[in-house]
């Protein structure tokens, strides 16, 4: 009797859960800011200024891209992609950040030393 009652209540619960999960999600509508056109213009000018740099031009030519191809690619970017590119341009350093690599190598060396010492091997530096 208890087994049948448990099965019935479980079936009812699963049917109700399946019904609840099949309902459509709530959509949120919001107004766009009025200055999206000016934001795109500012982002586009930032990206184009960076692309006009001699170093960037040369690297793009090394990859086999012409200025017209790059300009067409930039024009095809969506507003979100263009904004993300424009905001990330300033964070890119010319030579790259070597500090992260050095820290990674030091951590690997420390972990190897700790594992070797824990297993009974001794490290001798001459």
TIMAR-356964 format. One record per atom (N, C-alpha, C): atom name; z negated, y negated, x negated. Coordinates in pm, 1 decimal, padded with zeros to 6 digits. Layout:
<rs>
   site          Z          Y          X
     CA          Z          Y          X
...
</rs>
This chain:
<rs>
   site          Z          Y          X
      N    00000.0    00119.0   -00081.8
     CA    00000.0    00000.0    00000.0
      C    00000.0   -00125.8   -00086.5
      N   -00086.8   -00126.7   -00187.1
     CA   -00095.8   -00242.2   -00275.8
      C    00032.2   -00258.9   -00357.1
      N    00093.4   -00145.5   -00393.6
     CA    00216.6   -00148.0   -00471.4
      C    00330.8   -00209.6   -00389.3
      N    00338.2   -00176.7   -00262.4
     CA    00442.2   -00228.7   -00173.6
      C    00421.3   -00378.6   -00151.5
      N    00297.8   -00418.6   -00131.3
     CA    00267.0   -00560.7   -00112.4
      C    00303.1   -00640.7   -00236.4
      N    00273.6   -00585.8   -00353.8
     CA    00307.6   -00653.9   -00478.9
      C    00458.3   -00669.5   -00493.5
      N    00533.0   -00564.6   -00461.7
     CA    00679.2   -00569.7   -00472.9
      C    00738.9   -00671.9   -00375.9
      N    00687.8   -00676.2   -00253.7
     CA    00738.2   -00771.3   -00155.9
      C    00710.6   -00915.0   -00199.1
      N    00589.4   -00940.6   -00247.3
     CA    00556.0   -01077.4   -00289.4
      C    00635.6   -01116.3   -00413.7
      N    00659.1   -01020.9   -00502.7
     CA    00740.0   -01049.6   -00621.5
      C    00884.2   -01078.9   -00583.3
      N    00938.9   -01003.5   -00489.3
     CA    01076.0   -01027.4   -00443.6
      C    01088.5   -01163.4   -00375.7
      N    00990.5   -01198.2   -00294.5
     CA    00992.8   -01329.3   -00228.7
      C    00984.5   -01442.0   -00330.9
      N    00897.9   -01425.3   -00429.7
     CA    00883.5   -01527.3   -00533.2
      C    01013.3   -01542.3   -00612.2
      N    01075.2   -01431.9   -00651.5
     CA    01199.4   -01438.1   -00727.7
      C    01312.5   -01499.1   -00646.6
      N    01320.3   -01467.9   -00518.0
     CA    01423.2   -01526.9   -00432.6
      C    01402.2   -01677.4   -00420.4
      N    01278.6   -01719.5   -00402.9
     CA    01248.1   -01861.5   -00394.3
      C    01277.6   -01932.9   -00526.3
      N    01244.6   -01870.7   -00638.4
     CA    01270.5   -01930.6   -00768.9
      C    01420.9   -01941.7   -00794.6
      N    01495.6   -01839.6   -00755.8
     CA    01640.6   -01843.2   -00772.9
      C    01701.7   -01954.0   -00688.6
      N    01652.6   -01970.8   -00566.7
     CA    01700.6   -02077.6   -00480.8
      C    01667.3   -02214.8   -00540.6
      N    01545.8   -02230.1   -00589.5
     CA    01503.7   -02358.3   -00646.1
      C    01584.1   -02393.3   -00771.0
      N    01615.9   -02293.0   -00852.5
     CA    01691.9   -02319.0   -00974.5
      C    01839.9   -02345.8   -00947.0
      N    01888.4   -02307.1   -00831.3
     CA    02029.6   -02328.7   -00799.9
      C    02055.2   -02466.5   -00741.1
      N    01951.1   -02541.8   -00709.4
     CA    01968.6   -02676.3   -00656.3
      C    02024.0   -02767.1   -00766.1
      N    02108.6   -02863.6   -00730.7
     CA    02165.1   -02951.9   -00833.9
      C    02058.3   -03042.9   -00893.5
      N    02079.0   -03076.0   -01019.3
     CA    01983.8   -03163.4   -01088.3
      C    02000.3   -03306.5   -01038.6
      N    01895.7   -03383.4   -01052.7
     CA    01898.5   -03522.7   -01011.0
      C    01979.0   -03603.8   -01111.5
      N    02068.8   -03683.5   -01063.0
     CA    02147.4   -03770.9   -01150.1
      C    02091.4   -03911.6   -01146.4
      N    02095.5   -03977.9   -01258.3
     CA    02044.1   -04113.6   -01266.9
      C    02158.9   -04207.4   -01294.4
      N    02175.2   -04304.5   -01212.4
     CA    02279.2   -04405.7   -01231.8
      C    02213.0   -04532.4   -01283.3
      N    02275.0   -04591.0   -01384.0
     CA    02219.5   -04712.8   -01441.7
      C    02331.5   -04813.3   -01463.0
      N    02294.8   -04938.5   -01469.0
     CA    02391.2   -05042.4   -01498.5
      C    02414.1   -05048.9   -01648.3
      N    02536.9   -05073.8   -01686.1
     CA    02568.1   -05094.3   -01826.5
      C    02541.0   -05238.7   -01862.0
      N    02498.4   -05262.4   -01984.4
     CA    02479.7   -05401.0   -02023.9
      C    02613.0   -05474.7   -02022.9
      N    02607.3   -05602.4   -01994.5
     CA    02729.5   -05680.7   -01982.7
      C    02794.9   -05707.2   -02117.6
      N    02722.0   -05691.9   -02224.8
     CA    02776.1   -05726.2   -02356.5
      C    02831.2   -05606.0   -02432.2
      N    02874.4   -05500.6   -02364.0
     CA    02928.9   -05383.8   -02433.8
      C    03058.3   -05417.4   -02505.0
      N    03137.4   -05510.2   -02450.4
     CA    03262.3   -05549.1   -02515.8
      C    03232.5   -05622.4   -02646.0
      N    03131.7   -05708.8   -02647.3
     CA    03099.1   -05780.4   -02770.9
      C    03035.9   -05686.5   -02872.3
      N    02959.5   -05587.4   -02824.1
     CA    02899.7   -05489.1   -02914.5
      C    03008.2   -05407.4   -02982.7
      N    03109.1   -05365.0   -02906.9
     CA    03220.6   -05289.5   -02966.3
      C    03295.4   -05376.5   -03066.8
      N    03314.7   -05503.2   -03037.5
     CA    03385.0   -05592.9   -03128.8
      C    03307.4   -05608.8   -03259.1
      N    03175.3   -05624.2   -03248.3
     CA    03092.9   -05636.7   -03368.9
      C    03095.8   -05508.8   -03451.4
      N    03084.2   -05394.6   -03384.5
     CA    03088.0   -05266.3   -03455.7
      C    03223.4   -05245.0   -03520.9
      N    03329.9   -05280.8   -03450.7
     CA    03464.5   -05264.4   -03504.4
      C    03485.4   -05353.4   -03626.7
      N    03432.8   -05474.6   -03622.6
     CA    03447.7   -05563.3   -03738.8
      C    03366.1   -05511.3   -03857.2
      N    03249.5   -05453.5   -03831.5
     CA    03168.7   -05396.2   -03939.5
      C    03241.2   -05280.0   -04005.8
      N    03298.3   -05191.8   -03924.3
     CA    03369.0   -05075.3   -03978.5
      C    03494.2   -05119.9   -04054.2
      N    03569.0   -05214.7   -03997.2
     CA    03691.8   -05261.0   -04064.2
      C    03660.1   -05333.0   -04195.9
      N    03551.7   -05407.8   -04200.6
     CA    03512.3   -05474.6   -04325.3
      C    03480.8   -05371.8   -04432.8
      N    03412.7   -05265.1   -04393.8
     CA    03381.5   -05160.0   -04489.5
      C    03507.2   -05088.2   -04534.9
      N    03599.3   -05063.7   -04442.5
     CA    03722.4   -04993.6   -04477.3
      C    03814.1   -05077.9   -04565.0
      N    03796.4   -05209.8   -04565.6
     CA    03878.3   -05296.8   -04649.4
      C    03829.6   -05301.8   -04793.2
      N    03716.8   -05242.0   -04820.6
     CA    03664.4   -05236.5   -04956.7
      C    03761.0   -05158.8   -05045.6
      N    03778.7   -05205.0   -05171.1
     CA    03873.2   -05139.8   -05262.5
      C    03834.0   -04995.1   -05291.7
      N    03705.9   -04969.0   -05304.1
     CA    03659.0   -04833.6   -05334.4
      C    03690.6   -04739.6   -05218.2
      N    03663.3   -04785.7   -05096.1
     CA    03688.3   -04702.4   -04978.5
      C    03838.4   -04680.7   -04960.7
      N    03917.4   -04786.8   -04982.1
     CA    04063.6   -04772.7   -04971.0
      C    04115.5   -04667.6   -05068.4
      N    04065.9   -04672.3   -05191.3
     CA    04112.7   -04577.8   -05292.7
      C    04073.0   -04434.9   -05257.1
      N    03951.0   -04417.1   -05208.9
     CA    03906.9   -04281.8   -05171.0
      C    03989.5   -04227.0   -05055.2
      N    04021.2   -04313.2   -04959.7
     CA    04103.6   -04268.8   -04847.4
      C    04244.5   -04233.1   -04893.6
      N    04298.3   -04310.5   -04989.8
     CA    04429.9   -04277.8   -05045.3
      C    04424.5   -04146.7   -05122.5
      N    04312.6   -04121.7   -05189.8
     CA    04296.4   -03994.9   -05262.2
      C    04297.5   -03876.2   -05166.8
      N    04245.8   -03897.4   -05045.5
     CA    04246.5   -03791.8   -04945.0
      C    04379.8   -03782.1   -04871.5
      N    04472.6   -03872.0   -04902.2
     CA    04604.9   -03867.8   -04841.9
      C    04614.5   -03941.3   -04709.9
      N    04524.3   -04032.9   -04684.2
     CA    04526.3   -04109.5   -04559.4
      C    04577.1   -04250.2   -04585.9
      N    04666.9   -04297.2   -04500.6
     CA    04715.9   -04433.6   -04512.8
      C    04627.2   -04526.0   -04431.5
      N    04643.5   -04655.5   -04453.0
     CA    04562.9   -04753.6   -04380.3
      C    04593.9   -04748.2   -04230.8
      N    04719.5   -04720.1   -04195.9
     CA    04757.4   -04712.8   -04055.1
      C    04691.6   -04592.1   -03986.7
      N    04685.2   -04479.7   -04055.8
     CA    04621.3   -04360.7   -03999.3
      C    04472.5   -04384.7   -03976.5
      N    04407.9   -04449.3   -04072.1
     CA    04264.7   -04476.8   -04059.7
      C    04240.2   -04574.8   -03945.9
      N    04323.7   -04677.2   -03936.7
     CA    04308.8   -04775.7   -03830.1
      C    04328.3   -04711.1   -03693.8
      N    04426.2   -04621.8   -03681.9
     CA    04449.0   -04552.0   -03554.9
      C    04330.8   -04462.1   -03521.0
      N    04271.7   -04398.3   -03621.0
     CA    04156.2   -04311.8   -03597.1
      C    04035.4   -04392.0   -03552.2
      N    04015.6   -04507.9   -03611.7
     CA    03903.2   -04592.9   -03573.9
      C    03921.9   -04644.1   -03431.4
      N    04045.5   -04677.4   -03395.1
     CA    04071.8   -04726.2   -03259.5
      C    04048.1   -04618.6   -03154.4
      N    04062.8   -04491.6   -03190.1
     CA    04043.6   -04381.6   -03095.3
      C    03896.4   -04345.9   -03075.1
      N    03807.3   -04399.0   -03157.1
     CA    03664.8   -04366.6   -03143.2
      C    03609.8   -04423.6   -03013.4
      N    03518.3   -04349.0   -02954.1
     CA    03451.5   -04399.6   -02833.7
      C    03350.7   -04506.9   -02874.6
      N    03298.3   -04577.8   -02775.7
     CA    03201.7   -04683.9   -02804.9
      C    03077.7   -04628.8   -02874.4
      N    03030.8   -04513.3   -02829.3
     CA    02911.2   -04453.1   -02888.3
      C    02936.5   -04410.6   -03032.7
      N    03051.1   -04347.0   -03056.9
     CA    03084.5   -04302.4   -03192.6
      C    03100.8   -04421.2   -03286.1
      N    03166.0   -04526.1   -03238.3
     CA    03186.1   -04644.4   -03320.4
      C    03053.6   -04712.1   -03352.9
      N    02964.4   -04719.6   -03255.0
     CA    02833.6   -04781.4   -03278.3
      C    02751.8   -04699.4   -03377.9
      N    02756.2   -04567.1   -03364.3
     CA    02683.8   -04480.5   -03457.0
      C    02738.0   -04496.9   -03599.4
      N    02869.9   -04503.3   -03612.0
     CA    02930.5   -04521.5   -03744.2
      C    02892.6   -04656.2   -03803.6
      N    02897.1   -04761.3   -03722.5
     CA    02865.1   -04895.1   -03772.2
      C    02718.8   -04906.4   -03813.0
      N    02628.5   -04842.0   -03740.3
     CA    02487.3   -04851.4   -03777.1
      C    02454.9   -04765.6   -03899.2
      N    02530.5   -04657.3   -03920.2
     CA    02503.4   -04570.7   -04034.2
      C    02574.4   -04614.7   -04162.0
      N    02667.7   -04706.6   -04153.2
     CA    02739.9   -04751.4   -04272.4
      C    02644.8   -04816.7   -04372.3
      N    02550.6   -04896.1   -04322.4
     CA    02458.7   -04966.8   -04411.9
      C    02363.2   -04872.6   -04483.5
      N    02335.7   -04756.2   -04426.0
     CA    02240.2   -04664.7   -04487.2
      C    02302.9   -04577.0   -04595.3
      N    02434.9   -04576.4   -04604.6
     CA    02502.4   -04494.7   -04705.3
      C    02500.6   -04569.6   -04838.1
      N    02455.8   -04502.9   -04940.9
     CA    02451.7   -04564.5   -05073.1
      C    02571.8   -04518.3   -05153.4
      N    02618.4   -04603.2   -05241.9
     CA    02740.6   -04574.5   -05315.7
      C    02728.9   -04448.9   -05400.5
      N    02619.6   -04431.4   -05471.0
     CA    02604.4   -04315.8   -05557.6
      C    02529.2   -04202.3   -05493.4
      N    02483.7   -04221.5   -05374.2
     CA    02404.1   -04118.5   -05308.7
      C    02259.0   -04130.6   -05351.6
      N    02173.1   -04066.4   -05279.1
     CA    02030.6   -04071.0   -05307.6
      C    01992.0   -03944.6   -05382.2
      N    01960.8   -03958.8   -05510.1
     CA    01927.5   -03843.4   -05591.9
      C    01782.8   -03801.5   -05580.9
      N    01700.4   -03882.6   -05518.9
     CA    01558.3   -03852.8   -05508.9
      C    01532.9   -03725.8   -05427.4
      N    01607.2   -03706.1   -05320.1
     CA    01589.8   -03586.6   -05238.4
      C    01621.1   -03460.3   -05315.4
      N    01725.6   -03464.3   -05396.7
     CA    01761.9   -03348.1   -05477.9
      C    01656.7   -03315.3   -05581.9
      N    01602.9   -03418.6   -05643.9
     CA    01499.6   -03397.8   -05745.7
      C    01373.8   -03338.2   -05682.7
      N    01335.1   -03389.5   -05568.1
     CA    01216.6   -03336.7   -05500.1
      C    01239.0   -03191.2   -05459.7
      N    01358.2   -03157.2   -05412.0
     CA    01389.3   -03020.0   -05373.2
      C    01378.9   -02926.4   -05492.6
      N    01434.7   -02966.8   -05605.9
     CA    01430.3   -02882.7   -05726.0
      C    01286.5   -02863.4   -05772.5
      N    01206.2   -02969.3   -05769.9
     CA    01066.1   -02957.6   -05809.2
      C    00989.6   -02862.7   -05717.0
      N    01014.7   -02871.7   -05587.9
     CA    00947.8   -02781.3   -05494.3
      C    00986.8   -02635.9   -05518.9
      N    01114.7   -02610.4   -05545.9
     CA    01159.0   -02473.8   -05573.9
      C    01091.1   -02421.0   -05699.9
      N    01084.3   -02503.8   -05804.0
     CA    01020.3   -02462.1   -05929.3
      C    00872.7   -02432.1   -05905.9
      N    00804.5   -02516.7   -05830.2
     CA    00661.9   -02494.9   -05803.0
      C    00641.7   -02365.8   -05723.5
      N    00725.4   -02340.8   -05624.9
     CA    00713.3   -02218.3   -05545.2
      C    00737.3   -02094.8   -05631.0
      N    00836.5   -02100.2   -05719.9
     CA    00863.9   -01986.6   -05808.5
      C    00745.6   -01961.4   -05900.9
      N    00686.7   -02067.2   -05954.6
     CA    00571.1   -02051.6   -06044.0
      C    00453.0   -01991.6   -05968.9
      N    00427.7   -02039.2   -05847.3
     CA    00315.7   -01987.0   -05769.0
      C    00336.8   -01839.4   -05736.2
      N    00458.4   -01801.5   -05699.1
     CA    00486.9   -01661.4   -05665.9
      C    00471.7   -01573.4   -05789.9
      N    00521.7   -01619.0   -05903.6
     CA    00509.1   -01539.5   -06025.6
      C    00362.6   -01523.1   -06066.8
      N    00285.4   -01629.2   -06056.9
     CA    00143.4   -01620.5   -06091.6
      C    00068.5   -01530.5   -05993.3
      N    00106.7   -01533.7   -05866.2
     CA    00039.3   -01451.3   -05766.2
      C    00068.9   -01303.1   -05784.9
      N    00186.2   -01271.9   -05840.6
     CA    00222.2   -01132.0   -05860.6
      C    00174.4   -01077.6   -05995.5
      N    00106.7   -01159.6   -06074.5
     CA    00050.7   -01112.9   -06198.9
      C    00137.2   -01142.6   -06321.6
      N    00248.2   -01204.7   -06304.5
     CA    00332.9   -01241.5   -06418.2
      C    00285.2   -01375.7   -06471.9
      N    00290.5   -01390.6   -06602.8
     CA    00247.7   -01513.7   -06663.4
      C    00367.6   -01587.2   -06720.0
      N    00367.2   -01718.0   -06704.5
     CA    00476.5   -01800.6   -06752.4
      C    00433.5   -01865.2   -06882.7
      N    00514.7   -01841.8   -06985.9
     CA    00487.2   -01896.5   -07118.7
      C    00603.3   -01987.6   -07153.7
      N    00572.4   -02114.6   -07178.8
     CA    00674.5   -02211.0   -07216.8
      C    00659.9   -02238.0   -07365.6
      N    00765.3   -02214.1   -07441.4
     CA    00759.6   -02236.6   -07586.8
      C    00840.6   -02355.9   -07624.5
</rs>
